[in-house]
Amino acid sequence: MQAPRKTVLTCAQAFEQYLSWCEKRRKLNTYRQKAFIIRSLITHLQHNPSIDNLTETNIESYLDFRFKTTGGKSANRDLRELKTAFNWLISRRLCFTNPCAGIEEYEEDSFVRYVPPPEDINAVLLEAEPWEYDFLQCIYHTAARRGEIQRLKWEDINFQTARIILWTMKRKGGSLEPDELSMNSVFLALLENRYRTRHRESPYVFPNNAGEVISKYTLDNIMPRLCRKADVKPFGFHAIRHHVSAIMADSKKLSLVQIQKQLRHKRTTTTDLYLKSFTGDETGAAGVLEKAQKKEIHTKVHTIHPKKKAGSE
């Protein structure tokens, strides 16, 4: 009793407590991703050392393997997740150091998000069933994420003020947060028509036949099928958000802050990076320089070769 033995946890035991905590507080896909990374780490080690004996070298060996097999993006994601896991263990005094703290991130290949052209969007809409068409239009007119429209309820729509509330989970902590947007006349008319033919016993705008929230399985199969029928390059629901974002950015009529509010990012820096991932980093300098040079050449031509007046030498 005077000198109690310290209980030393293995990596598996320590991480099991972390995952148990995550399972109750994080989305299922987030939990599964964390579990996959931790399982992959222990598999790579080929043994189960105590959590205090897991070194920076062990972690870096695993991350190097991930870098070689799946690239820098996956390695950096795993690094961030492992840092988070160790910080949680430290906060619970299950270990005392974070072996990931000194590991630098890996180089990532540049990635450009695909933005489907307008003709492909229209081709898909022509192949959609009526409720699928409405679902796609909801994403188009709000630049919403799929899950936000999946969870949309009639109580979130105010037809009198033409306002809609979207509940997002794409924030730190995973809790639902409301964002309010205005609706244009086309979108408002679409929802009014859908309200008249709604499922009378369901609170959802897009319920299944039983009136419950439409399943992920049903939504997962929509875009691959519609793209095949329309004979266009495959894209998903989120690519429509990219398409709408690109339209807003290319219009030159909206400020970065206005686009941020429509996309419902917390910071303009997030919006700026998001737009650059599929619109590039155009400065507009090329067009300005072209116009300036044309003007300069035009001026020089008239200066060097002025038109002669009638009767002049």
C-alpha positions in Angstrom: 0.0 0.0 0.0 2.9 2.4 0.7 4.5 1.6 -2.6 1.7 0.7 -5.0 2.7 -0.9 -8.3 2.0 1.2 -11.4 -0.3 -0.5 -13.8 1.5 -0.4 -17.2 -0.9 -0.5 -20.2 0.0 -2.0 -23.5 -0.6 0.0 -26.6 -3.7 -2.0 -27.4 -5.1 -1.5 -23.9 -4.4 2.2 -23.9 -5.8 2.8 -27.3 -8.8 0.7 -26.6 -9.8 3.2 -23.8 -9.4 6.1 -26.3 -11.5 4.4 -28.9 -14.2 3.5 -26.4 -14.4 7.2 -25.6 -14.5 8.2 -29.3 -17.2 5.7 -30.0 -19.6 7.5 -27.7 -18.7 11.0 -28.8 -17.7 10.9 -32.5 -19.5 10.0 -35.7 -19.3 6.4 -36.8 -17.1 7.1 -39.8 -14.7 9.2 -37.7 -14.5 6.4 -35.1 -13.9 3.8 -37.8 -11.1 5.8 -39.3 -9.4 6.3 -35.9 -9.7 2.5 -35.2 -8.3 1.7 -38.6 -5.2 3.9 -38.1 -4.5 2.5 -34.6 -5.0 -1.1 -35.8 -2.7 -0.4 -38.7 0.0 1.0 -36.4 0.0 -2.1 -34.1 -0.1 -4.5 -37.0 2.9 -2.7 -38.5 4.8 -2.9 -35.2 4.2 -6.7 -35.1 4.2 -6.6 -31.3 2.2 -4.9 -28.6 4.7 -2.9 -26.4 3.7 -0.9 -23.4 2.4 2.5 -24.2 5.3 4.2 -22.5 7.8 2.3 -24.6 6.3 3.4 -27.9 8.9 5.7 -29.4 9.1 8.4 -32.0 11.1 5.9 -34.1 8.3 3.4 -33.9 5.7 5.9 -35.1 7.9 7.3 -37.8 8.6 3.8 -39.1 4.8 3.3 -39.5 4.3 6.7 -41.1 7.2 6.1 -43.6 5.4 2.9 -44.6 2.1 4.7 -45.1 3.9 7.4 -47.1 5.5 4.8 -49.4 2.3 2.8 -49.9 -0.5 5.4 -49.9 1.2 8.9 -50.2 1.8 12.0 -48.1 -1.8 12.8 -47.6 -2.6 9.6 -45.8 0.6 9.7 -43.8 -0.2 13.2 -42.6 -3.8 12.3 -41.7 -2.5 9.3 -39.7 0.1 11.6 -38.0 -2.7 14.1 -36.9 -4.9 11.3 -35.6 -2.1 9.7 -33.6 -1.1 13.1 -32.1 -4.7 13.6 -31.0 -4.9 10.1 -29.5 -1.7 10.5 -27.5 -2.8 14.0 -26.3 -6.0 12.3 -25.0 -4.0 9.6 -23.3 -1.8 12.2 -21.6 -4.8 14.1 -20.4 -6.0 10.9 -18.7 -2.5 10.2 -17.4 -2.4 6.9 -19.3 1.0 8.0 -20.7 3.3 10.9 -20.2 4.8 11.8 -23.5 3.6 12.2 -27.1 6.0 10.4 -29.4 4.4 12.2 -32.4 5.1 15.7 -31.2 8.5 16.1 -33.0 7.5 14.4 -36.3 7.3 16.7 -39.3 4.6 16.3 -41.9 5.3 14.6 -45.2 5.2 16.2 -48.6 1.8 15.9 -50.3 1.1 15.7 -54.0 -1.0 18.6 -55.3 -4.6 17.7 -55.5 -7.2 19.4 -57.7 -10.9 18.8 -56.9 -13.0 17.8 -59.8 -15.7 20.4 -60.8 -18.3 19.0 -63.2 -19.2 21.3 -66.1 -22.8 22.7 -66.4 -23.7 20.3 -69.2 -22.9 17.3 -67.0 -24.9 18.7 -64.1 -27.9 19.2 -66.5 -27.5 15.7 -68.0 -27.6 14.1 -64.6 -30.7 16.2 -63.6 -32.5 15.0 -66.8 -31.9 11.4 -65.7 -33.1 11.9 -62.1 -36.3 10.7 -60.6 -38.5 13.6 -59.3 -37.4 13.3 -55.7 -33.8 12.8 -56.8 -34.1 16.0 -58.9 -35.4 17.9 -55.9 -32.6 16.6 -53.7 -29.9 17.6 -56.2 -31.6 21.1 -56.6 -31.5 21.5 -52.8 -27.7 20.9 -52.9 -27.3 23.2 -55.9 -29.2 26.2 -54.5 -27.7 26.0 -51.0 -24.2 24.6 -51.8 -25.0 22.2 -48.9 -23.3 19.0 -48.0 -25.3 15.7 -48.6 -25.9 15.0 -44.9 -27.4 18.5 -44.4 -30.1 17.9 -47.0 -30.5 14.3 -45.8 -31.4 15.6 -42.3 -33.4 18.6 -43.5 -36.8 18.9 -41.8 -39.9 21.0 -42.7 -39.5 22.9 -39.4 -36.1 24.2 -40.8 -37.9 26.0 -43.6 -39.6 29.3 -43.3 -41.7 29.9 -46.4 -42.8 33.4 -45.2 -39.3 34.8 -44.8 -37.7 32.6 -47.5 -35.1 31.3 -45.0 -33.7 27.8 -44.5 -31.7 26.4 -41.6 -29.1 23.7 -42.4 -27.6 21.6 -39.5 -24.0 20.8 -40.0 -21.7 18.4 -38.3 -18.6 19.5 -40.2 -17.2 21.3 -37.2 -14.7 20.5 -34.4 -16.4 18.3 -31.8 -18.9 16.8 -34.2 -22.0 18.4 -32.7 -24.8 19.7 -34.9 -24.8 23.5 -35.4 -27.4 25.5 -37.3 -26.7 27.8 -40.2 -29.4 30.0 -41.7 -29.5 31.0 -45.4 -31.8 32.9 -47.7 -33.6 31.2 -50.5 -34.1 32.4 -54.1 -37.5 32.3 -55.8 -36.7 29.2 -57.9 -35.6 27.2 -54.8 -38.6 28.5 -52.8 -41.1 27.4 -55.4 -39.5 23.9 -55.6 -39.8 23.5 -51.8 -43.4 24.8 -51.8 -44.3 22.3 -54.5 -42.6 19.5 -52.5 -44.4 20.6 -49.3 -47.8 20.2 -51.0 -47.0 16.5 -51.9 -45.1 15.8 -48.7 -45.3 12.6 -46.5 -47.9 13.7 -44.0 -46.5 11.8 -41.1 -42.8 12.6 -41.6 -40.9 15.6 -40.4 -38.2 15.1 -43.1 -38.2 16.8 -46.5 -36.7 13.7 -48.0 -38.0 10.7 -46.0 -38.1 7.1 -47.0 -41.4 5.2 -47.5 -41.7 4.7 -43.8 -41.3 8.4 -43.1 -37.9 8.0 -41.6 -34.7 9.8 -42.6 -33.5 8.4 -46.0 -30.7 5.9 -45.6 -27.0 6.4 -46.5 -27.2 3.3 -48.7 -29.9 4.8 -50.8 -28.0 8.1 -51.3 -24.7 6.3 -52.0 -26.2 4.6 -55.1 -27.8 7.7 -56.7 -24.9 9.5 -58.3 -23.0 6.5 -59.7 -26.3 5.4 -61.4 -27.2 8.8 -62.7 -23.7 9.5 -64.1 -23.8 6.1 -65.9 -27.2 6.9 -67.4 -26.2 10.4 -68.4 -22.9 9.0 -69.8 -20.8 11.7 -68.0 -17.6 11.5 -66.0 -18.5 10.2 -62.5 -19.0 12.8 -59.7 -20.7 12.8 -56.4 -23.0 15.1 -54.4 -20.1 17.1 -53.1 -18.9 17.9 -56.6 -22.1 19.9 -57.0 -21.0 22.0 -54.0 -17.6 22.5 -55.8 -19.5 23.5 -59.0 -21.7 26.1 -57.2 -18.6 27.4 -55.3 -16.8 27.9 -58.6 -19.7 29.8 -60.1 -19.8 32.2 -57.1 -16.0 32.7 -57.3 -16.0 33.2 -61.1 -18.9 35.7 -61.0 -16.6 38.3 -59.4 -19.7 39.8 -57.9 -19.4 38.2 -54.4 -16.7 38.9 -51.9 -14.8 36.2 -50.1 -16.8 36.9 -47.0 -20.1 36.5 -48.9 -18.9 33.2 -50.3 -17.7 32.1 -46.9 -21.2 32.7 -45.4 -22.9 30.7 -48.2 -20.5 27.8 -47.8 -20.8 28.2 -44.0 -17.1 28.0 -43.2 -15.9 29.4 -39.8 -13.0 31.3 -41.3 -12.3 33.0 -44.6 -9.0 31.3 -44.8 -10.8 28.0 -45.1 -12.9 29.3 -47.9 -9.9 30.7 -49.7 -8.1 27.3 -49.5 -11.3 25.5 -50.5 -11.8 27.7 -53.6 -8.1 27.4 -54.7 -8.4 23.6 -54.6 -10.6 23.6 -57.7 -10.4 27.1 -59.2 -6.7 27.6 -59.1 -4.9 30.7 -57.8 -5.7 33.1 -60.6 -4.5 36.6 -60.0 -6.1 38.3 -63.0 -2.7 39.7 -63.8 -2.5 38.1 -67.3 -5.6 40.0 -68.5 -4.5 43.3 -67.1 -1.0 43.0 -68.6 -2.5 42.1 -72.0 -4.8 45.1 -72.0 -1.9 47.4 -70.9 0.4 46.2 -73.6 -2.2 46.5 -76.3 -2.9 50.0 -75.2 0.9 50.8 -75.2 1.4 49.3 -78.6 -1.6 51.1 -80.0 -0.2 54.4 -78.6 3.3 53.8 -80.1 1.9 52.9 -83.5 0.0 56.2 -83.7 3.0 58.2 -82.3 5.6 56.7 -84.7 3.3 56.6 -87.8 0.9 59.5 -87.5 -1.7 59.8 -90.2 -0.7 62.4 -92.8 -3.1 65.3 -93.4 -4.2 66.0 -96.9 -1.6 68.1 -98.7 1.1 67.6 -96.2 4.6 66.5 -97.1 
